[in-house]
Amino acid sequence: MSGSPRRPRVLITNRVHPDTEAYLHRFCDPVLNPDSEPYSRNELLERCADVEGLMVFMNDHVDESFLEQCPKLEVISAALKGFDNFDLEAIRLRKIHFAYVPDLLTVPTAELTLGLMISLARNVPAGDDMIREQRFPGWRPLLYGTGLQGEQACIWGMGQVGQALASRLVACGMKVCYVDSQRLPEQREQEFGLQFADLAEALPNSRYLIPFVPLTPETLHMINREILEQLPPQAYLINCCRGSVVRESDVADLLESGWLQGYAADVFEMEDWALDTRPREVDPRLLAMKERTLFTPHLGSAVMRVRREISLQAARNLEAWFSGRS
């Protein structure tokens, strides 16, 4: 009797939920990372030497030098929506299949962006500190902030996440304009109450600037001093797309000068592994300005139900590939 077919060996670079582990065991021999810390690059390459499949996450970086160490690799399944940390051309040239999960992060990212806007502009972190440090004797005329109702937001990039955020901002009573290379259908604009504009028209009248674009050579550092100085004084910048869309040093300069009122971010330049010139830390000046900045550690997708479904979908993508090749 012949033995059962050899199951493919698949490396999972980051910890996943137990139900995803169970699903993987149905069709492959998974090499699982049980820890919340990622492997070092050397550890990762050692484990990749004999695998046919790879499930990658936001903190992974796959380029030509990486692929040279993976002679058996057939498929990469990304448990994320964006893929700017992965050299898709190098992957294609090696005839490695690449799959990603495009549709599950829209609402969680829009929700977090709205939460950062409200928390930063209404001084929520400073108020929390006041109470925890026993400096709150009762109401005082302090920590007056900026609300959303009646203010204008400019969303730069009106894709799925931009539209999801726009609907929520309009519900909060905001005026929303957007900048994009492609205009939405008129019916969609009317449905959301949106105004299409160019930068010269949108920026001088917007209290909030929110980019939602992928990281490409064209969008690298597109939010810089020149752009930010076109906003009205005391404006807010909120970044939940990719860190290097923003030049953090320019933001720090304009916060120090008082031109910008606040900056909130869920993403940072130091995370964009594919950029050799990326800084290795968040600008210390930004971290020091606690009353005018608000940061979260890439929580855009950090919803338990959503993260579970993302990893399960990435596992399904792997199963589909291995089922189809046999």
C-alpha positions as CSV (number, residue, x, y, z in Angstrom):
1,M,0.0,0.0,0.0
2,S,1.3,3.4,-0.8
3,G,1.4,6.0,2.0
4,S,-0.8,9.0,2.1
5,P,0.5,12.0,0.1
6,R,3.0,14.2,1.8
7,R,1.4,17.3,3.3
8,P,2.8,20.7,2.4
9,R,4.9,22.4,5.1
10,V,3.8,26.0,5.8
11,L,5.4,28.6,8.1
12,I,3.1,30.9,10.0
13,T,5.3,33.9,11.0
14,N,3.2,35.3,13.8
15,R,0.9,33.9,16.4
16,V,-2.7,33.1,15.2
17,H,-5.9,32.1,17.0
18,P,-6.4,28.4,18.0
19,D,-9.2,27.9,15.4
20,T,-6.8,29.1,12.7
21,E,-4.2,26.6,13.9
22,A,-6.8,23.8,13.8
23,Y,-7.8,24.8,10.3
24,L,-4.2,24.7,9.1
25,H,-3.7,21.2,10.5
26,R,-6.5,20.0,8.2
27,F,-4.4,20.4,5.0
28,C,-0.8,21.1,5.9
29,D,2.0,20.7,8.4
30,P,2.1,24.2,9.9
31,V,5.2,25.5,11.5
32,L,3.7,27.8,14.2
33,N,5.1,30.8,16.0
34,P,3.6,30.5,19.5
35,D,5.0,33.9,20.7
36,S,3.7,37.5,20.2
37,E,7.2,38.5,19.1
38,P,8.1,37.9,15.5
39,Y,11.1,35.9,14.5
40,S,14.4,37.6,13.7
41,R,15.2,37.7,10.1
42,N,17.9,34.9,10.5
43,E,15.4,32.7,12.5
44,L,12.8,33.3,9.8
45,L,15.1,32.4,7.0
46,E,16.2,29.2,8.8
47,R,12.6,28.1,9.1
48,C,11.8,29.1,5.4
49,A,14.5,26.9,3.9
50,D,12.2,23.9,3.5
51,V,8.6,25.3,3.4
52,E,6.3,25.4,0.4
53,G,3.9,27.9,1.9
54,L,4.2,31.0,4.0
55,M,1.6,33.1,5.9
56,V,2.9,36.6,6.5
57,F,1.8,39.6,8.5
58,M,2.4,43.4,8.8
59,N,5.8,43.1,10.4
60,D,7.2,40.8,7.6
61,H,9.3,42.0,4.7
62,V,9.7,39.8,1.6
63,D,12.2,40.8,-1.1
64,E,14.6,39.2,-3.6
65,S,17.3,38.4,-1.0
66,F,14.6,36.8,1.2
67,L,13.2,34.7,-1.6
68,E,16.7,33.4,-2.5
69,Q,16.7,31.6,0.8
70,C,13.3,29.9,0.1
71,P,14.0,27.4,-2.7
72,K,10.8,25.4,-2.2
73,L,8.4,28.2,-1.7
74,E,5.2,28.1,-3.9
75,V,2.7,30.4,-2.2
76,I,2.7,33.4,0.1
77,S,-0.6,34.2,1.9
78,A,-0.7,37.7,3.5
79,A,-2.9,38.1,6.5
80,L,-3.4,41.7,5.8
81,K,-4.8,44.2,3.2
82,G,-1.8,46.3,2.3
83,F,1.2,44.7,0.7
84,D,3.8,47.5,0.4
85,N,6.3,45.5,2.5
86,F,6.4,42.8,-0.1
87,D,8.2,42.9,-3.5
88,L,5.4,41.7,-5.7
89,E,7.6,41.8,-8.8
90,A,10.3,39.6,-7.3
91,I,7.6,37.2,-6.1
92,R,6.0,37.1,-9.6
93,L,9.3,36.5,-11.4
94,R,9.8,33.4,-9.2
95,K,6.3,32.2,-10.1
96,I,5.3,32.3,-6.4
97,H,1.6,32.7,-5.9
98,F,0.7,35.7,-3.7
99,A,-2.7,36.1,-2.0
100,Y,-4.0,38.7,0.5
101,V,-7.2,39.6,2.4
102,P,-8.7,42.8,0.9
103,D,-12.1,43.4,2.5
104,L,-12.0,42.9,6.2
105,L,-10.2,46.0,7.6
106,T,-12.3,48.8,6.2
107,V,-14.7,49.3,9.1
108,P,-12.3,48.7,12.0
109,T,-9.8,51.2,10.5
110,A,-12.5,53.8,10.0
111,E,-13.7,53.3,13.6
112,L,-10.3,53.7,15.0
113,T,-9.7,56.9,12.9
114,L,-12.9,58.4,14.3
115,G,-11.8,57.5,17.8
116,L,-8.4,59.1,17.4
117,M,-10.0,62.3,16.0
118,I,-12.4,62.7,18.9
119,S,-9.8,61.7,21.6
120,L,-7.1,64.0,20.3
121,A,-9.3,67.0,19.7
122,R,-11.3,66.7,22.9
123,N,-8.2,66.2,25.1
124,V,-9.2,62.8,26.3
125,P,-5.7,61.5,27.2
126,A,-4.9,64.7,29.1
127,G,-8.1,64.4,31.0
128,D,-7.5,60.8,31.8
129,D,-4.0,61.7,33.2
130,M,-5.5,64.5,35.3
131,I,-7.9,62.1,37.0
132,R,-5.4,59.3,37.5
133,E,-2.8,61.7,38.9
134,Q,-5.3,63.0,41.5
135,R,-5.3,66.5,39.9
136,F,-9.1,66.6,39.4
137,P,-11.0,68.5,42.2
138,G,-14.2,68.7,40.1
139,W,-15.1,70.7,37.0
140,R,-12.9,73.6,36.1
141,P,-12.8,75.7,32.8
142,L,-9.9,73.6,31.5
143,L,-9.0,71.4,28.5
144,Y,-11.3,73.0,26.0
145,G,-10.9,71.3,22.7
146,T,-12.3,71.2,19.2
147,G,-15.4,69.2,18.4
148,L,-16.4,67.6,15.1
149,Q,-19.8,69.1,14.5
150,G,-19.6,72.0,12.0
151,E,-15.9,71.5,11.2
152,Q,-14.6,70.4,7.8
153,A,-12.5,67.3,7.3
154,C,-10.5,66.7,4.2
155,I,-10.0,63.0,3.3
156,W,-7.2,62.5,0.9
157,G,-8.0,59.2,-0.9
158,M,-11.6,58.2,-1.1
159,G,-11.3,54.4,-1.3
160,Q,-13.3,51.9,0.8
161,V,-11.8,53.2,4.1
162,G,-12.2,56.8,3.1
163,Q,-15.9,56.2,2.3
164,A,-16.5,54.3,5.5
165,L,-15.0,57.2,7.5
166,A,-16.8,59.8,5.5
167,S,-20.2,58.3,6.4
168,R,-19.3,58.4,10.1
169,L,-18.0,62.0,10.0
170,V,-21.2,63.2,8.2
171,A,-23.2,61.5,10.9
172,C,-21.3,63.5,13.4
173,G,-22.3,66.7,11.7
174,M,-19.1,67.4,9.9
175,K,-18.6,68.9,6.4
176,V,-16.5,66.4,4.4
177,C,-14.5,67.2,1.2
178,Y,-12.2,64.7,-0.5
179,V,-9.2,64.7,-2.8
180,D,-8.7,61.8,-5.2
181,S,-7.5,61.1,-8.7
182,Q,-10.9,59.6,-9.4
183,R,-14.2,61.2,-8.6
184,L,-17.0,59.2,-7.0
185,P,-20.3,58.8,-8.8
186,E,-22.6,61.8,-8.2
187,Q,-25.1,59.6,-6.5
188,R,-22.5,58.4,-4.1
189,E,-21.4,62.0,-3.3
190,Q,-25.0,62.9,-2.6
191,E,-25.5,59.8,-0.5
192,F,-22.6,60.7,1.8
193,G,-22.9,64.5,1.5
194,L,-19.4,64.8,0.1
195,Q,-17.7,67.6,-1.8
196,F,-15.0,66.7,-4.4
197,A,-12.2,69.3,-4.4
198,D,-8.5,69.8,-5.3
199,L,-5.9,70.4,-2.7
200,A,-5.7,74.2,-3.2
201,E,-9.5,74.4,-2.5
202,A,-9.7,71.8,0.3
203,L,-6.8,72.4,2.6
204,P,-7.3,76.1,3.6
205,N,-10.8,75.3,4.9
206,S,-10.2,72.0,6.6
207,R,-9.7,71.6,10.4
208,Y,-8.8,67.9,10.0
209,L,-6.6,66.3,7.3
210,I,-6.9,62.5,7.0
211,P,-4.9,60.6,4.3
212,F,-6.1,57.2,3.2
213,V,-3.8,56.2,0.4
214,P,-1.4,53.2,-0.2
215,L,2.3,53.7,0.2
216,T,3.8,54.1,-3.2
217,P,6.7,56.1,-4.6
218,E,4.2,58.8,-5.5
219,T,2.6,59.0,-2.0
220,L,5.9,58.7,0.0
221,H,6.0,61.7,2.3
222,M,3.1,63.4,0.4
223,I,2.1,64.9,3.8
224,N,4.9,67.3,4.4
225,R,5.6,70.9,5.5
226,E,4.4,72.3,2.1
227,I,1.1,70.6,2.4
228,L,0.6,71.1,6.1
229,E,1.2,74.9,5.9
230,Q,-1.8,75.1,3.5
231,L,-4.1,74.0,6.4
232,P,-5.5,76.7,8.6
233,P,-3.7,77.4,11.9
234,Q,-4.5,75.0,14.7
235,A,-5.5,72.1,12.4
236,Y,-5.2,68.3,13.1
237,L,-3.6,65.6,11.2
238,I,-4.8,62.0,11.6
239,N,-2.8,59.1,10.0
240,C,-4.2,55.6,9.9
241,C,-3.0,54.5,6.4
242,R,0.8,54.1,6.2
243,G,3.5,55.8,8.3
244,S,5.7,57.0,5.5
245,V,2.9,58.8,3.8
246,V,3.7,61.4,6.4
247,R,7.1,63.0,7.0
248,E,7.2,62.8,10.8
249,S,10.0,65.4,11.2
250,D,7.9,68.0,9.4
251,V,4.9,67.3,11.6
252,A,7.1,67.7,14.7
253,D,8.4,71.0,13.4
254,L,4.9,72.4,12.8
255,L,3.6,71.2,16.2
256,E,6.6,72.9,17.9
257,S,5.9,76.1,16.0
258,G,2.2,76.0,17.0
259,W,0.9,75.8,13.4
260,L,-0.5,72.3,13.9
261,Q,-2.7,71.8,16.9
262,G,-2.4,68.0,17.0
263,Y,-1.3,64.8,15.4
264,A,-2.7,61.3,15.9
265,A,-1.3,58.2,14.3
266,D,-1.8,54.5,14.3
267,V,1.1,53.9,11.8
268,F,4.7,55.1,11.7
269,E,7.6,55.5,9.3
270,M,9.7,53.0,11.2
271,E,7.2,50.3,10.3
272,D,7.7,50.5,6.6
273,W,10.3,47.7,6.4
274,A,10.7,47.9,2.6
275,L,12.2,51.4,2.8
276,D,16.0,51.3,3.5
277,T,15.9,55.0,4.5
278,R,13.1,54.6,7.1
279,P,13.9,55.9,10.6
280,R,14.4,53.2,13.2
281,E,12.2,55.0,15.8
282,V,9.3,57.4,16.1
283,D,10.6,61.0,16.1
284,P,11.4,61.6,19.8
285,R,10.0,65.1,19.6
286,L,6.6,63.7,18.7
287,L,6.7,61.3,21.7
288,A,7.6,64.2,24.0
289,M,4.5,66.3,23.0
290,K,2.0,64.3,25.0
291,E,-0.7,67.0,25.1
292,R,-0.7,67.5,21.4
293,T,-0.2,64.0,20.0
294,L,-2.0,60.7,20.4
295,F,-0.5,57.3,19.2
296,T,-1.8,53.8,19.0
297,P,0.4,50.7,18.2
298,H,-1.1,49.8,14.8
299,L,-4.5,48.9,16.2
300,G,-6.5,49.6,13.0
301,S,-7.3,45.9,12.6
302,A,-7.1,45.0,16.3
303,V,-10.7,43.7,16.6
304,M,-10.7,40.2,17.9
305,R,-13.4,39.0,15.5
306,V,-11.8,40.7,12.6
307,R,-8.3,39.4,13.3
308,R,-9.6,35.9,13.6
309,E,-11.4,36.1,10.3
310,I,-8.3,37.6,8.6
311,S,-6.0,34.8,9.6
312,L,-8.7,32.2,8.7
313,Q,-9.1,33.7,5.3
314,A,-5.3,33.7,4.8
315,A,-5.4,30.0,5.8
316,R,-8.2,29.4,3.3
317,N,-6.1,31.0,0.6
318,L,-3.3,28.6,1.3
319,E,-5.7,25.6,1.2
320,A,-7.1,26.8,-2.1
321,W,-3.6,26.9,-3.6
322,F,-2.5,23.5,-2.4
323,S,-5.8,21.9,-3.4
324,G,-5.6,23.4,-6.9
325,R,-2.1,22.3,-7.6
326,S,-2.7,18.6,-6.9
